[in-house]
Amino acid sequence: MAKIPHRIYLTEEQMPTSWYNLRADMKELPEPMLNPATNQPATVEDLYPVFCEKLAKQEMDNTTRYIDIPEEIQEFYKMYRPSPLIRAYNLEKYLGTPAKIYYKFEGNNTSGSHKLNSAVAQAYYAKEQGLTSLTTETGAGQWGTALSEACAYYNIPLTVYMVKCSYEQKPFRRAIIETFDGKIYPSPSDTTNAGRAILAVDPDTTGSLGCAISEAVEKAVTTPGCRYVLGSVLNQVLLHQSIIGLESKKAMELIDEYPDIVIGCAGGGSNLGGLIAPFMQDKLTGKANPSIIAVEPASCPSFTRGKYAYDFCDTGKITPLAKMYTLGSGFVPSANHAGGLRYHGMSPILSKLYHDGYMEAVSVEQTKVFEAATLFAKQETILPAPESSHAILGAINEALKCKETGEAKTILFGLTGTGYFDMTAYNAYMSGKMTDYIPTDEDLAIGFNGLPKIPGIQ
């Protein structure tokens, strides 16, 4: 039998032409979002002041299994897609495992991550609707970078609120966003009521994604012709990111492979939801039964230590309420280096699947993540983003289990981006200055105590 090539590419003609909507095959749907003013299920019209109309409709669509990718977006995708599926032969050899390890590499575009897949879709729908500006938040900067690229392509002005500690840790992310004409502020900032209120309580706060979301949403709803766009958590984002999993599955079919284990890093859920989508479909419909594992930071353990409850998606408590695994919208995570994994909650879709037992979750310490990252870089020659390195550690751990048992399992993980803007983090690890922070039960109780009390629900 011929050796499987290191890199498996689809042709342009083999690229998916539709996104897959995982909700259409779920046995039980996630609980509906609630309007915070009424505590009643939000309607699609409730979302129009915040989101583009077509995106709002995608957010609320629980039944359409496949949604056509507009031709203009397909053409944009072809500038950097299909992305490669790569066999990690050198890593397998180093580990001495009988497991076969594959990774889907999403770092081969200027944003350096998977985020561009949804950014271009959201910018396209904004342009189609005739909107005159957009606003967003960003944690590590991948989403802000990707959206600034997409907005520059469609000539849409963009304002980005970047979590303050990441803003300070990653100046070159800021530079790229500004290169693509994005206007960027460290969050919390003094440009919004939400930011000023948070600074009044804690002037030295390092910020959080929940805080940045509050500022971006406030900017959107108070600016004519402006809407808010989000890079993770939302149903619409997981929909757009399904192209990752659809390509992965088709590429594995070309080499007659199917994963026993699918692993992704977990922050808000965009890359994890996108990668697992078609494999979760098989699991839900009884076609296959892969193990699906989410790997999250021990410093922000939404899945593994959070509560499954309705919560605000932002610190300022102005967004709709979502039923999700959450640490509380007031939770401020430590300023760890996996900036894209610092959100207090988790995608309602993934939260429901986890709650119903369709997937597993583990939390890992930061120093172990960077140990895995440097090992992977030395073996596979790609410097991974800190976020992606959580999935790498998960894959290594599963491969070592196979070494112990002798099982030749097939492992697929998502390498969501590159770490070339994260050298402050790598320097901290290499110099021995990196530390691990794990919140105590008392730390988490502060966030849990702030969960909204909804009559008749919680």
C-alpha positions in Angstrom: 0.0 0.0 0.0 1.4 3.4 -1.0 2.4 5.7 1.9 -0.1 8.4 2.7 1.4 11.8 1.6 2.4 14.3 4.3 -0.1 16.9 3.0 -3.5 16.1 1.5 -5.1 18.9 -0.5 -8.5 19.1 -2.0 -8.8 20.7 -5.4 -10.8 23.9 -5.8 -13.5 21.9 -7.4 -13.7 19.6 -4.3 -14.2 22.5 -1.9 -17.5 22.7 0.0 -20.1 25.0 -1.5 -22.4 24.9 1.5 -21.9 25.4 5.2 -23.3 22.7 7.5 -25.7 23.7 10.3 -25.2 21.2 13.1 -28.4 22.2 14.9 -30.5 20.5 12.1 -29.3 17.1 13.4 -29.2 17.7 17.1 -31.6 15.4 19.1 -32.3 18.3 21.5 -31.7 21.9 20.5 -29.9 24.4 22.7 -32.2 26.5 24.9 -33.2 29.7 23.1 -31.5 33.0 23.7 -33.5 35.3 26.0 -34.3 39.0 25.6 -32.7 40.6 28.7 -35.5 43.1 28.9 -38.3 40.5 29.0 -36.6 37.2 29.9 -38.6 35.8 27.0 -37.1 33.9 24.0 -35.5 36.4 21.6 -36.9 36.8 18.2 -34.9 37.3 15.0 -36.2 40.9 14.9 -34.7 41.4 18.4 -31.3 40.8 16.9 -31.6 43.2 14.0 -30.3 46.3 16.0 -27.1 44.3 16.8 -26.5 42.0 13.8 -26.8 42.0 10.0 -30.3 40.7 9.1 -29.1 37.7 7.2 -26.7 36.8 10.0 -29.5 37.2 12.5 -31.5 34.7 10.5 -28.6 32.3 10.4 -28.3 32.6 14.1 -31.9 31.6 14.7 -32.1 28.9 12.0 -32.4 25.5 13.7 -33.7 23.5 10.7 -31.8 24.2 7.5 -29.1 21.5 7.3 -27.0 23.0 4.6 -26.8 26.7 3.7 -25.3 27.7 0.4 -22.0 29.7 0.5 -22.5 32.8 -1.7 -20.4 32.6 -4.8 -18.5 35.8 -3.9 -17.4 34.2 -0.6 -16.4 31.0 -2.3 -14.1 33.0 -4.6 -12.6 34.8 -1.6 -12.0 31.4 0.1 -10.0 30.3 -2.9 -7.3 32.8 -2.1 -6.3 30.7 0.9 -8.4 27.5 0.8 -8.6 24.6 0.7 -6.3 24.3 3.7 -4.1 21.3 4.0 -4.7 18.1 6.1 -1.2 17.1 7.3 0.0 13.7 8.6 2.3 14.4 11.6 4.8 11.6 10.7 7.7 13.2 12.6 5.6 13.7 15.7 4.4 10.1 15.6 8.0 8.8 15.3 9.2 11.0 18.2 6.4 9.8 20.4 6.9 6.2 19.4 3.1 5.8 19.1 1.2 3.4 16.8 -1.4 6.1 16.5 -1.8 8.0 13.2 -1.9 11.8 13.9 -3.4 14.3 11.4 -4.0 18.0 11.8 -6.0 20.5 9.8 -3.8 23.6 9.4 -5.7 26.9 9.2 -2.7 29.2 9.5 -1.9 29.7 5.8 -3.4 33.2 5.5 -2.3 36.6 6.6 -4.5 36.5 9.7 -2.6 33.4 10.7 -5.8 31.6 11.9 -9.2 30.1 11.0 -10.9 33.3 11.9 -11.0 34.6 8.3 -13.5 31.9 7.4 -16.3 33.7 9.3 -14.8 37.2 9.0 -15.3 37.3 5.2 -18.8 36.0 5.5 -19.9 38.5 8.1 -18.3 41.4 6.1 -19.9 40.2 2.9 -23.4 40.2 4.5 -22.8 43.7 6.0 -21.8 45.1 2.6 -24.8 43.4 1.0 -27.1 45.1 3.5 -25.5 48.5 2.9 -24.1 49.0 6.4 -21.5 51.7 6.7 -19.4 50.4 9.6 -18.8 47.4 11.9 -17.5 46.9 15.4 -16.1 43.9 17.2 -13.9 42.7 20.1 -10.8 40.6 20.0 -8.9 38.6 22.6 -5.5 37.4 21.2 -6.0 39.4 18.1 -6.6 36.7 15.5 -10.3 37.7 15.1 -9.5 41.4 14.9 -6.8 40.8 12.4 -9.1 38.6 10.2 -12.0 41.0 10.4 -9.8 44.0 9.5 -8.7 42.1 6.4 -12.2 41.3 5.4 -13.5 44.8 6.0 -10.6 46.3 4.1 -11.5 44.0 1.2 -15.1 45.3 1.3 -14.2 48.9 2.2 -16.1 48.9 5.5 -14.7 51.0 8.4 -14.0 48.8 11.5 -13.6 49.6 15.2 -11.9 46.9 17.3 -11.9 46.6 21.1 -8.9 44.4 22.1 -8.6 42.9 25.6 -6.1 45.2 27.3 -3.5 42.5 28.4 -3.4 41.1 24.8 -3.2 44.7 23.4 -0.1 45.1 25.5 1.3 41.6 24.9 0.9 41.7 21.1 1.8 45.0 19.6 2.3 43.5 16.2 -1.3 42.2 16.1 -2.3 45.8 16.6 0.0 46.9 13.8 -1.6 44.5 11.3 -5.1 45.6 12.3 -4.1 49.2 11.6 -2.4 48.2 8.4 -5.8 47.0 7.2 -7.3 50.4 8.4 -9.0 49.0 11.5 -9.3 51.4 14.4 -8.3 49.7 17.7 -8.7 50.5 21.4 -7.5 48.6 24.5 -10.5 47.4 26.4 -11.8 48.6 28.8 -11.5 52.0 27.2 -12.8 55.4 28.0 -14.7 55.7 24.7 -17.8 53.9 25.9 -20.1 54.0 28.9 -19.5 50.3 29.5 -15.7 50.8 29.5 -15.8 53.8 31.7 -18.0 52.0 34.3 -15.6 49.0 34.4 -12.5 51.3 34.8 -14.3 53.2 37.6 -14.5 50.0 39.6 -11.0 48.7 38.7 -8.7 51.2 36.9 -5.9 48.5 36.6 -8.0 45.7 35.2 -6.4 43.6 32.5 -9.7 43.4 30.7 -11.8 40.4 29.5 -13.6 39.4 26.3 -16.9 40.0 28.1 -15.9 43.6 28.7 -14.7 44.1 25.1 -18.0 42.7 23.8 -19.9 45.2 25.9 -17.9 48.1 24.4 -18.3 46.8 20.8 -22.1 46.2 21.2 -22.6 49.6 22.7 -20.7 51.2 19.8 -22.8 49.3 17.3 -26.2 50.2 18.8 -25.4 53.9 19.2 -23.9 54.4 15.8 -26.2 54.7 12.7 -25.5 52.2 10.0 -23.2 50.1 12.3 -23.5 46.5 13.4 -21.7 44.2 15.7 -19.9 41.1 14.5 -18.4 38.3 16.7 -15.7 35.8 16.0 -16.8 32.9 18.2 -19.6 31.5 20.4 -22.5 32.4 18.1 -24.4 29.8 16.1 -23.7 31.7 12.9 -19.9 31.6 13.5 -19.9 27.8 14.0 -21.9 27.6 10.8 -19.3 29.4 8.8 -16.4 27.5 10.4 -17.9 24.2 9.4 -15.9 24.5 6.3 -12.9 23.3 8.3 -14.6 20.0 9.3 -16.2 19.5 5.9 -12.8 19.9 4.1 -11.2 17.6 6.8 -13.7 14.9 6.3 -13.5 15.0 2.5 -9.7 14.9 2.6 -9.7 11.9 4.9 -12.1 10.1 2.6 -9.6 10.6 -0.2 -7.0 8.6 1.8 -9.6 6.1 3.1 -9.3 7.4 6.7 -11.7 8.3 9.5 -10.8 9.7 12.9 -11.3 7.7 16.1 -10.6 10.9 18.0 -11.2 14.5 17.1 -9.6 17.2 19.2 -9.9 20.9 19.3 -8.9 23.8 21.6 -11.9 25.4 23.3 -12.4 29.1 24.1 -15.7 30.3 22.8 -16.1 27.4 20.3 -15.5 28.6 16.8 -12.7 26.4 15.7 -13.8 23.4 17.8 -17.4 23.6 16.5 -16.2 24.0 12.9 -13.7 21.1 13.0 -16.1 18.6 14.7 -19.3 19.5 12.8 -19.5 16.7 10.2 -18.0 14.1 12.6 -20.6 15.2 15.2 -23.2 14.8 12.5 -22.1 11.2 12.1 -22.3 10.7 15.8 -25.7 12.2 16.1 -27.1 10.2 13.2 -25.5 6.9 14.2 -23.1 6.6 11.2 -20.0 6.6 13.4 -18.9 7.1 17.0 -15.7 9.2 17.2 -14.5 10.5 20.5 -14.6 14.3 20.5 -12.4 16.1 23.0 -12.3 19.8 23.9 -9.1 21.1 25.5 -9.4 24.3 27.4 -7.0 26.3 29.7 -7.1 25.5 33.4 -7.0 29.2 34.0 -10.4 29.7 32.3 -12.2 26.3 32.6 -15.7 27.0 31.3 -16.5 23.4 30.4 -14.8 21.6 33.2 -15.6 23.9 36.1 -18.3 26.2 34.8 -22.1 26.0 35.4 -24.6 25.2 32.7 -26.9 28.2 33.1 -28.3 31.3 31.4 -25.8 34.1 31.5 -25.0 37.4 29.7 -22.5 37.1 26.9 -20.8 40.3 28.0 -19.6 41.9 31.2 -21.8 45.0 30.8 -24.9 42.8 30.6 -26.5 44.3 27.5 -26.4 41.3 25.2 -29.1 38.5 25.0 -28.9 35.8 27.6 -27.6 32.4 26.5 -27.8 29.0 28.1 -24.2 27.8 28.2 -21.4 26.6 30.3 -20.1 29.7 32.0 -17.9 31.1 34.7 -20.1 34.2 35.0 -20.0 37.3 32.9 -18.1 39.1 35.7 -15.3 36.5 35.7 -11.9 38.1 34.8 -9.4 35.4 33.8 -5.7 35.7 34.5 -3.6 37.4 31.8 -2.4 34.1 30.4 -0.9 33.9 26.9 -3.7 31.9 25.2 -5.6 35.1 24.7 -8.2 33.6 22.4 -9.3 31.1 25.1 -10.2 33.6 27.8 -13.9 33.9 27.3 -16.1 33.3 30.3 -18.6 31.1 28.5 -18.9 28.5 25.7 -20.9 28.2 22.5 -24.5 27.2 23.4 -24.4 24.5 20.7 -21.2 23.0 22.2 -22.5 23.5 25.7 -25.6 21.5 24.9 -23.7 18.7 23.2 -21.3 18.5 26.1 -24.1 18.5 28.6 -25.9 15.7 26.8 -22.7 13.6 26.7 -21.7 13.7 23.1 -18.2 15.1 23.8 -15.6 15.3 26.5 -13.5 18.2 27.9 -10.2 18.5 29.7 -8.4 21.5 31.1 -4.6 21.9 31.0 -2.0 24.1 32.5 -0.2 26.8 30.4 3.4 25.5 30.9 2.4 22.0 29.7 0.8 23.6 26.7 4.0 25.5 25.7 6.0 22.3 26.3 3.8 20.6 23.7 4.0 23.6 21.4 7.8 23.7 21.4 8.0 19.9 20.9 5.5 20.2 18.0 7.5 23.0 16.4 10.7 21.1 16.5 9.2 18.0 14.9 6.8 19.5 12.4 8.5 22.9 11.7 5.4 25.0 12.4 5.3 27.4 15.3 1.8 27.0 16.7 -0.4 29.6 18.3 -0.9 29.2 22.1 -4.5 28.4 21.5 -3.8 25.7 19.0 -1.2 24.2 21.3 -3.9 23.1 23.7 -5.2 20.8 21.0 -1.6 19.6 20.3 -1.2 18.7 23.9 -4.5 16.8 23.8 -3.4 14.9 20.7 0.0 14.0 22.2 -1.7 12.7 25.4 -4.1 10.6 23.3 -1.2 9.3 21.2 0.8 8.3 24.3 -2.3 6.4 25.6 -2.2 4.5 22.3 1.5 3.8 22.9 0.6 2.2 26.3 -2.3 0.1 24.9 -0.8 -0.7 21.5 -4.0 0.7 19.7 -3.4 2.2 16.3 -6.1 4.9 16.6 -6.5 7.7 14.1 -6.3 11.1 15.7 -7.4 14.4 14.1 -6.8 17.8 15.7 -7.2 21.4 14.6 -4.1 23.5 14.3 -6.0 26.8 14.1 -3.2 29.2 13.6 0.5 30.2 13.9 2.3 31.7 16.9 4.5 34.2 15.2 2.7 37.1 17.0 3.1 35.3 20.3 6.8 35.6 20.9 6.3 37.3 24.2 4.7 34.1 25.4 7.4 31.9 23.9 10.1 34.1 25.5 8.3 33.8 28.9 8.3 30.0 28.6 11.8 29.6 27.4 13.2 31.9 30.1 11.3 30.0 32.8 9.2 33.0 33.7 5.9 31.5 32.7 3.6 30.5 35.5 0.4 28.5 35.8 -2.7 30.0 37.4 -5.7 27.9 38.3 -8.6 29.7 39.9 -9.7 28.5 43.3 -13.3 27.6 44.0 -13.5 30.9 45.8 -12.4 32.8 42.7 -15.0 31.1 40.6 -17.7 31.7 43.2 -17.4 35.4 42.5 -18.5 34.9 38.9 -21.2 32.3 39.8 -22.7 34.7 42.3 -23.3 37.2 39.6 -25.3 34.8 37.4 -28.7 36.3 36.5 -31.7 35.1 38.5 -34.5 34.4 36.0 -37.9 33.7 37.5 -39.1 30.2 36.6 -35.7 29.3 35.0 -32.9 29.8 37.4 
